[in-house]
């Protein structure tokens, strides 16, 4: 009986391995077949049948997609589409979207997601606040809070600067922590704000788990 169970286990493992591959091949073949067929139907209007070689339909769609990408990237069409809510996120480029390269160059931080919960994030910018004609005695910080495990999607929270702790750790170290702590740094390095006194920094750091 144990022998049969072992053999069924091997069979199940093989099925788990090959089933998604087979599904991928089947779906890919179906899509490529449809592209080939529809591409040839379009070419029927400009080429005689004797010139419709296998693969020309797919090649036509590759050219169409390539030219469409150029138009969206280099003309005003892409900017117009980027302004559309929800759908526009797929057409935004540069500083308008979060990329891994941009994330690596932002300053990581801890911030008080709630009075008892610290969360990792990245500092996007600081904002000065005025109340009427008077400059407020506090600043706000725009913090990027990533979704895990994608990291490139997330939310932007505007929080009081004193609830944000700058980190001396690299963005890569923080990313490793967020990816279910696959790797962790030896310690988290708290950094004060440029205009913060040492006593104010130590007092504020206690709220982030630093006790002396």
GIHU-V549695 format. One record per backbone hydrogen bond with DSSP energy under -0.5 kcal/mol. CO is the residue of the C=O (numbers start at 0). NH is the residue of the N-H. If there is no record, write none. Layout:
co=CO nh=NH
co=CO nh=NH
This chain:
co=0 nh=4
co=1 nh=5
co=2 nh=6
co=3 nh=7
co=4 nh=8
co=5 nh=9
co=6 nh=10
co=7 nh=11
co=8 nh=12
co=9 nh=13
co=10 nh=14
co=11 nh=15
co=12 nh=16
co=13 nh=17
co=14 nh=18
co=15 nh=19
co=16 nh=20
co=17 nh=21
co=18 nh=22
co=19 nh=23
co=20 nh=24
co=21 nh=25
co=22 nh=26
co=23 nh=27
co=24 nh=28
co=25 nh=29
co=26 nh=30
co=27 nh=31
co=28 nh=32
co=29 nh=33
co=30 nh=34
co=31 nh=35
co=32 nh=36
co=33 nh=37
co=34 nh=38
co=35 nh=39
co=36 nh=40
co=37 nh=41
co=38 nh=42
co=39 nh=43
co=41 nh=44
co=42 nh=45
co=42 nh=46
co=47 nh=50
co=48 nh=51
co=50 nh=52
co=52 nh=55
co=54 nh=58
co=55 nh=59
co=56 nh=60
co=57 nh=61
co=58 nh=62
co=59 nh=63
co=60 nh=64
co=61 nh=65
co=62 nh=66
co=63 nh=67
co=64 nh=68
co=65 nh=69
co=66 nh=70
co=67 nh=71
co=68 nh=72
co=69 nh=73
co=70 nh=74
co=70 nh=77
co=74 nh=77
co=74 nh=78
co=75 nh=79
co=76 nh=80
co=77 nh=81
co=78 nh=82
co=79 nh=82
co=80 nh=83
co=83 nh=87
co=84 nh=86
co=85 nh=88
co=86 nh=89
co=87 nh=90
co=87 nh=91
co=88 nh=91
co=92 nh=95
co=93 nh=96
co=96 nh=98
co=98 nh=102
co=99 nh=103
co=100 nh=104
co=101 nh=104
co=101 nh=105
co=102 nh=105
co=105 nh=107
co=106 nh=122
co=107 nh=166
co=108 nh=120
co=109 nh=164
co=110 nh=112
co=110 nh=118
co=113 nh=116
co=116 nh=112
co=116 nh=113
co=118 nh=110
co=120 nh=108
co=121 nh=123
co=121 nh=143
co=122 nh=106
co=124 nh=141
co=126 nh=139
co=128 nh=135
co=129 nh=131
co=130 nh=132
co=130 nh=133
co=133 nh=130
co=137 nh=128
co=138 nh=160
co=139 nh=126
co=140 nh=142
co=140 nh=158
co=141 nh=123
co=141 nh=124
co=142 nh=144
co=142 nh=156
co=143 nh=121
co=143 nh=145
co=144 nh=154
co=146 nh=150
co=149 nh=151
co=152 nh=146
co=154 nh=144
co=154 nh=156
co=156 nh=142
co=156 nh=158
co=158 nh=140
co=159 nh=162
co=160 nh=163
co=162 nh=111
co=163 nh=165
co=164 nh=109
co=165 nh=190
co=169 nh=173
co=170 nh=174
co=171 nh=175
co=172 nh=176
co=173 nh=177
co=174 nh=178
co=175 nh=181
co=175 nh=182
co=176 nh=180
co=177 nh=179
co=178 nh=181
co=187 nh=189
co=188 nh=167
co=190 nh=165
co=192 nh=195
co=196 nh=200
co=197 nh=201
co=198 nh=202
co=199 nh=203
co=200 nh=204
co=201 nh=205
co=203 nh=206
co=204 nh=207
co=204 nh=209
co=205 nh=208
co=208 nh=210
